[in-house]
Amino acid sequence: MNTNNKGRNKIITDLIEISILAGERIENIYNSDFRSSIKSDGSPLTLADTESNKIICGSLTKIDKDIPIISEENASIPYKERSKWNTYWLVDPLDGTKEFMNKNGEFTTNIALIKNHKPIIGVVHSPMRKETYIGIEGHGSFYVNEANNFRELNCKKNTANKKKACRVAVSRSHKSDVLSEFLNQLDDYEEIESGSSIKFCMIAENKVDIYPRLGPTSEWDTAAGHAVALYANCCIESSRGQLEYNKKESYLNDSFIVTNQDFKHLIDVFKPIALEQ
């Protein structure tokens, strides 16, 4: 893969186009009388998941056929094999299937390029909002609207929350007692519900101050949003240190927290609670 500036710009353009194409197919199914099934792990599956997966994985292969792909819909790759991969794509073709099924529009497509256990490129696309977020190592993070206008995202800029309350992004579908335990440690807070990886992007856009996740997520759920937040200068830590990828047989992440610069002190409040659960 060509990783000079010109080559990287082409990759970003391609990834945005792939995300939009998959998003259009998802939207078509969303507006139809679709059905769902249940996967072996108990999670829901729709035609939108499989169709988006075909579009994204097929298109990524055309960018560079030598870069392997891990996707939620084809993740049964032995760790003995994938542990040798230095660089690979990590994809969630439809993040927020429950949001998709509940018809609230809060779902995304997630594409990340992982190198040395870290996302170096991440693209999060919201099909219903027609919005895309990208994070690129060495270049920063950006919001892209439907007209393809770019706006830089930076957690270090204008993050002073004039309100007293800490704005907390919480999952619409995955609340827990341990999350309540953490929130009870805050002086004052305001919960802002959202589904999918949009919560990472909300911090990068300074719409919320923290996103604590004290529950199960898989690596494809977080990698693209992780890149968007990371390269917007947000702080991201798991309960055991850095949030890293493809370092163990399981795809499950440890609990983690994302904060802007003003609220990074809450990482020290979060970790003991996360480790005790």
RAQUI-V212886 format. One record per helix or strand of 2 or more residues. SS is the DSSP state (alpha for helix, beta for strand). FROM is the first residue (numbers start at 1). TO is the last residue. If there is no record, write none. Layout:
ss: <SS:SS>
from: <FROM:FROM>
to: <TO:TO>
//
This chain:
ss: <alpha:beta:beta:alpha:beta:alpha:beta:alpha:beta:beta:beta:beta:beta:beta:alpha:beta:alpha:beta:alpha:beta:beta:alpha>
from: <5:36:44:47:68:79:87:97:108:118:131:140:150:166:177:189:198:210:219:235:256:261>
to: <30:38:46:63:71:82:95:101:115:126:136:144:153:171:183:194:204:213:230:238:259:276>
//
